[in-house]
């Protein structure tokens, strides 16, 4: 101990604060009621805290516990030694720590400058009870363990000098050292002051638990969705939105109408909806209404009684009865005959039906998923579709986006189809070249996912065993300047005609401005954002493309 630092003053005045009211079952220290605890009790408490809250939370809690005690003792100090030198008044803190049997304190340095409002203190601790119980419970620690004590030092000093002073242990018996050594400074003087002071802010553990609980239930929900919708492939925002909508619908019996272009995989979405529903272990029956002759569709859906019409030489159930308890998927529902529409409406309204040529009414429990790529409202206006049936089908409609609006799903889908077709054709490939992938991403996909599947199947067949699928396997017209083929019309071998492509674009309502935009964006995408390369793809100079890009981006 340096010579210039005085010894701790006599402790008699503090000791006199301690009073035992043995008859009353009370102990006092000055104004405060005290309790004598065994250190083994505190050891058990600390273990429970650490086990249930984790080391960091337990540490924070114990630090704050000590902090409160320290603050109270700072008030006592000024009352107890009002006229004493500053060092002696301050010593009430360390001496209370000693009186309560927690630790022996040896002052090493104490600079309190009330004028300059500065503080620096260093103390040595011996016989720390906290280090002792920690060692007994857990063995040597990586970091200091005298948490309530350090909290006490900070609380006492902060209250004493009237500004936040944080103590930290620079060495600790809990870490295997000979003695604990603590140092205190104003919090802003510590480099990691923010982290240190975070232990002094109470944490609403209950709030955190609630937040965690809701996170868990969300994750669990997603997990179920993940499992039951596992057949659907994709990660794009649009795809995930659709999947979320279907997952919600799956829980109930609501009739779902899937809208979207041909080839977007409405049948896969319908199947996924069934698998994710409580009916997943009952039948899933799919009917493509466009594939069945119109005059037979009613019989196909609702069944036939023997003798109902010529050729009906025996009774048989229809698709509705076969789907009983499960899900019936009606694709191209706009193709239904008027009679079939009427019968369908009745099933939806009353859950009952009759076989063709039968008088007996049968109850059916079927969840209906319908799909169409047609504008049914238009069909209603043209008198081809019943308005009341549309109203019934349209309760929960979901638009499945075209593949060009979920281009980010292309890589996942490509992997999915490679797996599927390589096992189907018994051929292993290494995947797909970067150039081929870039072209797939730049392509507009008029035939949607069905077209992608066909293309990958063709690629698997054409690729070498153990090789990669190359651009030319997918786009047979790829030449020196690669470009995906158009859906119709033979595109430019040399000076070829774009008539077919133009027809199709006009059919799709594409105007010159959006064509220009699409061409420029396509070229930029294919060139990886390299304007010079994109310009050469488009047959423009770099300056011209620059100009047009600026115009596009500002417009
Ligand atoms: Zn320690």
Boltz pocket constraint, residues with backbone or C-beta under 6 A from the ligand:
constraints:
  - pocket:
      binder: B
      contacts: [[A, 128], [A, 131], [A, 144], [A, 145], [A, 146], [A, 169], [A, 171], [A, 172], [A, 173], [A, 174], [A, 180], [A, 181]]
      max_distance: 6.0
